[in-house]
Amino acid sequence: MRRRIVVFTVGLVIVLMAASGAAADVDPLTVVTGPTPFASGCNGAPQTGILYPNAEVEPWVEVNPARRSNLVGVWQQDRWDNGGAQGNLTGVSDDRGRTWSRPTPPPFSRCAGGTAGNGGDYERATDPWVSFSPNGRAHQIALSFNDSNPTNAVLASSSRDGGRTWGPIKTLIRDADIRFFNDKESITADPTDSRFVYAVWDRLFVPDPAGETFFGPTLFARSTNGGRTWERPRVILDPGENNQTIGNQIAVLPNGDLINAFDLIIGDSLHVAVQRSRNKGRTWSPPVIVSPLGTIGVVDPRDGAPVRTGDILPEIAVDPRKGKRTVYLVWQDARYTGADQVVLSRSANGGRTWSAPKLVSENPATQAFTPSVEVDRHGNVGVTYYDFTSDTVASPTLDTDYWFTRSRDRGATFSARERVTARTFDMRSAPFAGGFFVGDYEGLDSAGRTFKPVFGVANTGNQANPTDILATTVGPPFGGSATAGAAARVGVADARHTPGRLRDIAPARRR
């Protein structure tokens, strides 16, 4: 059996015929993004750093539970090397992800139409995120900030029409004091009750910017009326002096319990951790440590040049079936092979206890990174990630692919992986932002028995259009087990992470 994969790019159509050996059926890839709509100098103030026009990175995607043909994706448009982008853009599909339009987004930055009057008077935006309520209302969030001064804010907006238009910006928090920086926010609409929407992030406080002391608590805000108004943010976890959280992300169990997953950084030690709330976020449990987070980071094996990945950011998904309390976490970890791989841990009791991490990425001979995880309505677990399987020492490029694998037995075994990218791309063509960069996270959602990856790729050698965001659908038939017992095959070593590399500049920020 053979399959045909078609990639549409600006002014170019590429057709790749590939032998299946298939773990799944991958639909033709569609380009979600297009030429930048932002004019040069739209920030309204002189900027520092290097700008990458037409560089789209870090997408997130959600399927509308009230109308599953409707998807909304968000991403950073025109990335800067020293943080953030000219703005965050929005894509909408009404045909299950086959085609996409790009409506006017919320004006989270000046380039996107932000002003003092509409609440978007910021020079840059980053960390896009979107989530649907069960009634079909979409909610979008962004971190907006200035390069010319320390002002930064977490902003939200809602849509009543599947993402075509967006309502007024709501400012959840705003700081103009150089001692404070809000970072790595996410938004989650409660799938059990359309009234509730949750936002969570870390807020870094450096009492003396010239000193070494800092604090990094987790802040939480919620709306109880579908995003029309928001409660004041409050601290739900304070890990103490010179400690912090990052990558906070809330998932909701079918019974309405909340699980917040994050990286808990205590001194130089990184931990995958969760908190639980049984009352819609009014109170939260102490942190539950899931596992050490054993990343050592990802590099080009030729010269050690860094690749910026989701190395310190765990991703979470829950089984949506009624009566289930199963939660999944994926992250990067080097404990199995001495290089970053993708691992998964599962909780069968709503996040109280967790299984030992299991290797998910299929090729232990190369680095695997930036995983996403999703559970479909039948309880099947999908995981996507990048790796360098196609790369060779003889190649002058850093050859990269995106992969999908699925488990139908709650993460015990995974199907043979399927290559999602139609052709290998050169990661070194991506913007350089603390490393070659297509995003700290990538989008993955599900509809029925299908999964909907939305992810970034570099356009090899194309400096005028460095990256694009692509979308596809992955569905049955799924193949047999490929990764069962993988940890036993390659051996399990002590976690060899080097938090000093991540902590050269304290506290950790990933804008």
Phi, psi and omega in degrees: 000140178233156178231156181245125180244128181242128176249125176260122175236170183297115177073013186209136172239126182244130178244128180238126173263125185228137173296140187287287192050033206285140168270340183196170177262118181255121178291164174305143179281142178239136175280121181279325189265172179212191179301147182298138174271000189268133178280152176299136178074021183287355183291336180083006178201152176301140183243150172262161176097181181253128179263138176247087178299147180066017175262114177251130184218166168057067179274157167226153183217148175220142174266135179288115182292340179273344180203091194289353172283348184262120176238147173235129175241151178224153181199166172277135179245125178067078185286143169263150181287335185253022172126128173074186184220171176300328177183173173256135179248166184234138171239145181230133173238137175244014179228042175067023175097006180285323176226156185224142169250163181235086181287172176298124183275170169302140183279071183282353177213165179299322180298329180267012178100010181289140177221172175297328182288324183260003175089005182249031186279070181224151185281333183216164174219159182199182174051056180290145180207146180217149180208145180255138167281159180297340177275004177092004177278131181262147180228131183236147182223155179208155166261119180244143185201169177252145173272331185275348177204171188279005184297132178209156186204157170253123186238148179224157177208154181234156179231135178261356187233041175071024175095001181287322176227155185231143183279186184300149176289137172249126179270111181280324175202148177216129178235133175244006181267129183300343182282347185240138172216125176271141190213148167052059180277159171215162181229141180223119171278134183292117182287353180258351185198112185293348179289332192258132173225138187238140174232145184210145181195172172255147180237112183274132179235119179244099186305318178234104183304340177271354182261192183247358182271138176208166176226147182219065182287164173268130176252146183225137173225154178217155170249138178249009180224040174071028176091002180289320175222161182231141171290158177296140178293152179215157180284128175248350173205124175242102183281359174097180186298134178061024172234163181198170166246163173202152178076029180298136183206126184261135169238155185238126177286160180303335178274002178095353176294144178259141174235119175259120178254145185194170171265118177262115183254111179247107186062239179257013182253134179255138182222136166282128186216162177221158166236155182235145172226133180254009184222045175061030174093003179294318176227157184226148177286163167298162180294142173254121180281122179275315185187155163301148176258102193263041178287147168243005180086166184242138182221161168290121185294345180287312189231003180076010178298135186286145169248121180279124186228186174274041191297330182249019186236102174290154177241147188233148171210154179235154173287119187278358185289141182303134179088352181273150179227029185269132181234142180236143173231139172233151177196175177271139182205139182256011188290336184276321190232358185083000174226155182300130174230174177262128179235161182224141172232148184233141171244131179261001185229041173073024175097005180287314179229158189223149176285161173297144180302141181239137178291129180249318181297142195273332186255101183286355183273359181219172180277137176236145192200166177052063179281152168234154182222144179209151177240128181277178187287357174256004178089004177283140184255124176251139177228134173242155179191165173260154164203178184251033181305322184280352185280143176229156180299327182287341183282137177282351181254163177261088191286124192229144175226162177246138189232156175229140172218153185226145174241134175250009179233043174061037174086005179290318176224157179233148178293160171305135185292154177241133177285124181272320176294134179285331175217150178295144177237159181269109180300333181288353173275351180285161175304149177259113181222076189076015185142163177296130202224122167242359176145146172285343177208164178225156186275142174205124174223181182223157174214114185065234177262009181254156177244149186238084175285137171228119194209162182264144173225153173270142176268099191310119175076005184259092183289335180283337179218076192297323185217160172222162171256127181246155178225151175202176173238133177244127183216183180298159006278145177256143184278188181278184184295137175236332187249004177300128179075014183299323180297322180292324182294318185266350180087150181245120178252170174297148178299125182245074178259156182236078183299339177301327178294320180284341188248021177303323175244114180256140358279170180286130176230143182225056182280000000 
